[in-house]
Amino acid sequence: MLVRAQRAGYRVKEFPVQWTPKGDTTVDLVRDVLGMGSQILRVWWEFSVQPRATRRVGLATGALLAVVALALMTVYLDPASVLDAIAGADRRVVAATALVYALSWPLRGARYRDILAELGYEGEVGFLTGAVFISQTGNLVFPARAGDAIRAYVVKARRSVPYPSGFASLAIERVFDLLAITVLAGSVLVGLFATGSTDGLAAAIAADIGTIAVGGETVQPGTAARTALRVAVGVAAVALGGVAVIVASARRDTDLVARAVRAVSDDSYADYVSGIVGRFVADVQAIAGDRDAFARVGATSLLVWGIDVAAAVGVLAAFGFGLTPYLVAVLFFAVSVGNLAKVVPLSPGGLGLYEGAFTLIVVGLTAVPGLTAAVALAVSIVDHAVKNAVTVVGGVAATLVFNVSLVEAVEGAADVEDPVSSER
């Protein structure tokens, strides 16, 4: 109120008051931290950001973000390593692999559309594919999965999806991703047990390949792979446990969220906060309680991550190796373990757990002539680079395309909210 009064030209008078502490406080943790903090951010946006949010500024900001994303990708994944690794590959097959991998992105958009539709919101596959591209690019080059917040903002500005539902849809997507990858890895692991190949897996995990250098990067596949396997087992267990809890809780009608928030605060503002959190939980449970939606989103997730593995298979073929059913199964296991390990950002976007797990598993479980540890590492680097490149290119394109529209959406949202605020 004071800031708006000053901006409107009013004079603000300061005068002292006498204060006598009485022992109690009216400060409330939930109300004051969230309420005052959000109001500060709202005033900052209203007076500092929104007046400058023109079309030209939006386009320039999008272009700057694109340059930063590309620059950060070269920091995480050394170009010299990629060029050195790709020297032994057929570039035409690698390019075809990139096109195959790109096919998974419209599927991601369609899956996200199905998730939002189950929560009661509509969206086109094209727009939602772009939103997924933007968020995944942000997650690739920035820490702490900052891209998720960007996507929540995009769908709120363009499709009026509230933030609780936006973040709930992201949580649902992540759960299905982890579940699909776990199913792929678990299926191969069951096959290894059935064929008596687990001894080979144990020997592969215990193997010491040493340090391998590619371009300007060095990787210790043994250490990275063992860390990746431990992380993958933990992530898979959490994913399965999370799905079990969500499915079980979807059949119960309890007010655990409200009770938990009120345990921290007994202020009336706690009802508002518990309502937001409760909406998030209810949205996550919505798909878990619908068997058809659960099956549909789950099947799409399996297809998305199946294409992800197919890209690795294509890269291996680009290095001149013949494909056998057993080798493809090993690639499914190696890529799935690497993807589960990447959930924990120990080496975000760069060389590390994914490459180490891929190299050790492929070399340890196969006896293909010429498929040495150095070659397997090169295959994993090219595979990683292809996927990163498709993600960043798609994210940059989507950022440039949607940036002007986002400015229009923010201005449009303000026009809609003003009459409502006046009526209140």
N, C-alpha and C positions, 0 to 999 in steps of 0.2 A: 504494500500500500504506500509506503514512504517513497519507494523508487518511482512508482507511477505518479505520485503527487509532484515529485521534483521534476519529472519529465514533462508534466502538464503545466509547469510554471508556478506552482504554489510555493509559498514560503513555508519552511518547516522550522518550527520553534522548538528549541531544546530547553528543558527546565528540570531542576533536581526534584527528587522525591525522597521522603524518609522511609526507610525500609527496616522492619524489625523481624528477624528470623523467628519462626514459630516451631521449628523442628520438623514439620512435614513439608513435602514438596508436591507441586502440581505437575512437575515434569514427568512425562510418560515416555518410556523408551520407544515403543512402536510408533505412537502418534507423532512425537516431536522429531525423531530421526528421519522417518520416512516422509512425514508431512512437510516439515520445513525444508528438508533437502530437495524434495521434488519441486517445491515452490521456487527455490533459488534457481534451479536449473530451468524452470519454465520462464522466469523473468529474464534470465540470461539469453535464452533462445529468442524471446519476444523482442528484446531491444538490441541485441548484438548480432544475432545470426539471421533471423527472418528478413530484416530490411535489406540484407546483402545477398539473399538467396535468389539472384536473378538467373536467367537462362545462361548468360555468358559465364557467370561464376560457376554455375552448375557444371557446364561443359568443361571448363578449365579444371575444376576439382576432379572430375571423372578422369580426365587425361592425366593429371598428376598422380592420382591413385594407380592408374594403369602403369605408369613409368616406375613408381615405387614397387609395385607388385613384381614387375619383371626384374628390377634390380635386386630385390630380396631373393628371388628365385635363383639368381646366379650366385648369391652368397651361400645359400643353403646347399645348392647342387653345383659344384664347380664345373664350368663349361669344359675345361681341359679334360676332366675325368670322363665326361660324356663323349667328347670327340674321340678320346683314346679308346673308349669301350666300343663305340659304334664302328670303328675302323674295320672290324672283321665281320660286319653284318651287311646284308643286302638292303640298301636304303629304300628300295621300292617296296620290299616286304614290310619294313618298319613303317613306312608311310601308310600302307594298307592297314597295318595294325592300329595305327592312330585313328583311322576312319572307323574301324570296328569298335574301338573303345568309345569313340564319340557317340555311337549308337546307344550307349547305356544312359546318356544324359536325358534324352526325351523320356526314357523309361523312369528316370528319377523324377522328372516333372510330372509324369502321369501318376506315379505313386504318391507324390506330395498332394496332387489334386484329390486323389481318393481319400487321403488322410483328412484334408481340410473339409471335404464334402461330408465325411462322417461326423465332423464337428459342427456342421451346419453352415459352411462357407463355400462360396463358389470361386473358381479360378480357371483360367485357360492353361493348357499344357505349355504353350509357348512362353507365356509370361512366367509361369512357375519354374520352368526349366532355366530361364534366365536368372531368377531369384536364387535357385540352387547353385548355379554357376558362380554368382557373386559371393554367396556365403562360403562355398568351398574354396574359392580363391583366397578369401580372407583367412580361413582356417589354415590354408597352406603356408601363407607367408607371415601371418601374425600370430603371436602366442595367445594362449588361453581361449582358443576357439572364438576369437572376436567376430568371425564371420557369422556366427549364429545370431548375434544381436543385430547385425546388419539385415539379415533375412527377416527377422521379426519386425524390424522397422519397415522394410519394403512391403511386406504383406499387410501391415497395419495402414500404411499410407495409401496403398493402391487398392486394397480389397477390404479395408475396414475390419481386419481381424484383430481383436484386442490382444494386447501383449501377453496376458496369461495363456490365451489359446494359441498364439503364435509360438511361444516357447514350449507349450505342451505338444504341438505338432512336431516341433524339432526333436523333443524327447522321444516321441513315438517313433519317428524316423530312425533315430540312433538305436533304439532298442531293436527294431527290425533289422537294421544293418548288422548289429552284433549277433543277433539270432541267426541270420542267414549265413554269415561267415562261420559261425560255430557249427552249424549243420553241415556245411561243406567240409570243414576240417574234420569233424567227427565222423562223417561218412567214410572218408579215406582211412581214418584211424581204425574204424571198425573193419574195413577191408584188410588192413595190415594185420590185425589180430586174426582174422579169419584165414589168412594165407600163411600165417606163421612168420611174418616179416618184421615183427616187433624187435627181434634181436638186432636186425640191421638198423632200426631206428635208434636203439640204445647205443649201438656202436657209433652211429653218426653224431649223436649228441655229445658223446665223450671224445670225439676226434679232435685233434689239435692241428688245424691247418696252418696256423701261424699268421703272419701279417702279409696282406696282399696290397700292392700299390697299383692304382690306376690313375693315370694323369697326375693331378696334384693332390689326390686323396689317398689315404691308407685306411684299411679296414681290417679288423681282426675277426674273421667270421665266427670262430669258435666262441669267443667271449660274447659277441653280439647275439649269436644264435641262442646260446643258453639263457641269456637275459630275455630274449624275445620269447622263448618257449615258456619261461616262468610267467612273464607278463601275459602271454596269450592264455595260459591256463587260468590265471586269476580273472582276466577280463571275461572269458567265456563263462566261468562260474558265476560272476556277478550278473552277466546277461541272463543266464538261465534262471538264477534266483530272482532277478528283477521281474522277468516275465511271469514267473510263478506267483509272486506277490501281487502284481498288477491284475492277473486273471482272478486270483482268489479275492482280492479286495473289490473287484468289479461286481461281485455278487453280494456285497454287503452294503448296507445303508447306515453308515456310522458318521458321526460328526467329530472324528478324531482331529481334523485340522483345526476346527474352532477351539476345541479344548486345549490343543497344544499352544495356540497363539495366546489364549487367555491365561495360560500358565505364566506367560512372560509379561502380559499387560492386561489390566482389568478396565482399561479405558474404552469408551465407545468406539474409538478409532480402530480398536482391535477387531471389531466386527467387519469393518471395511477390509482390513488386511486379510483376515481369515476368509472373507468372501473371494478375494483375488486368488489366494492359494488354493481354496477349495475348488474354484473353477478350473485351475490348472490340473488338479488331481482328477476331477471329474472328466475333463477332456482326455486325459491319458487313459482313463478306464473305459471310455466310450467304445474304442475299437476292441479292447480286450473283451468286452461284453457282447460283441457282435461277431459271431463265428464266421459269417460270410465275409465281412470286412477284414477280419483277422487273416483268413485264408487268402483273400485277394491281395492284400498288401504284402503278406508273407511270400506269395508266389512271385510277385514282381521283384521283391528284394532278392530272392534267389536268382532270378534272371539277371538283375543288375550286377551282382557279384560273380555270376557265372561268366558274363562278358568281361569282367575285370580279369578273371583267370585266363580267358581266351586270348586276351591281349598279351599276357606273358607267354602263352603257347606260341602265338604268332612271332614274338620277338625271338624265341628260341629257334623257331623254324628259319628266321632270317639269318641265323648264324650257321645254317646248313645242316642242322641235325634232323634226322628222320623221327617222326612221332609215332610212338607206340602207345597202346592203352595204358600200360603201366607207367610210362614216362608222363603222360598227361595226368594220371591220378596223382603222381608225386608232385607235379606242378600245382595241382589243386591244393594239396596239403601245404606246400611251401608258401604259396601266395596267401592262403588263408591265415596261416600262422603269422606271417609278416604283417598282414592287415590288422589282425587282432593286436599285435604288438604296437602298431602305429597309433592305436587309440590313446596310449599314454605318450604325451609329447616329449619323449626323451631325446629324440632327434627329429624335430618337426621339419618336414620337407627336404631333409638332406640325407646323406649316407649314414647308415647305422644299423638299426635293428632289422629293418626289412631286408636289406641286402645281406646281412649276416645270416639270418634265418634261411633265406632263399638259397644261398651258396652252400651252407652246411647240409641242409636237407636234401637238395638235389644231388650233390656230389656223394653224400653218404648213402643214399638209398638207390642210386643207379650205378651202373657200370658201363656207361656209354663211352666208347672210344673217343678221345679228344675233348670230352666234357670235363675239363679240369676245374679246379677251384677258381683259377683266374678267369676262365671262360664263363663259368657260372656267375661270378661276380659281375663280369661285363654285361651278361644278359640281364641281371637284376638292375644294373644301373640304367641301361637303355630302357628297360620296361618302366622303371620309376620316372625317367626323364620324359618318356612319351606321355605318360599319364599326367605328370605335372604340366607339360606343355599344353595339352588339350584343355586342362582345367584353367590355366591362366589365360590362354587365348579366349576361351569362352567367357571367363569372368571379365576380362577387359572389354570384350565386345558388349556384354550385357550391361556393364557399368556405363559405358558411353551411350548406349541406346536408352537406358532407363533413367539416366541422371536428370535430363530435362523433365521427364514425366514425374519424377519424384518432387521436383520443385513445384510443379503444377499441383500435385496431390496435396502437398503441405499447405499451399495457398488455398486450395479448395476446401480442405478440412477446416481451416480457420474461418472461412466464410460460412460454413455450415454451423460451426460451434458458436459463433457470435450471437445469432438470434436466440439459440437455446439458452445461452448464459444470460441474455437480457431478460428472457421470460422468467428465469429463476430469480 
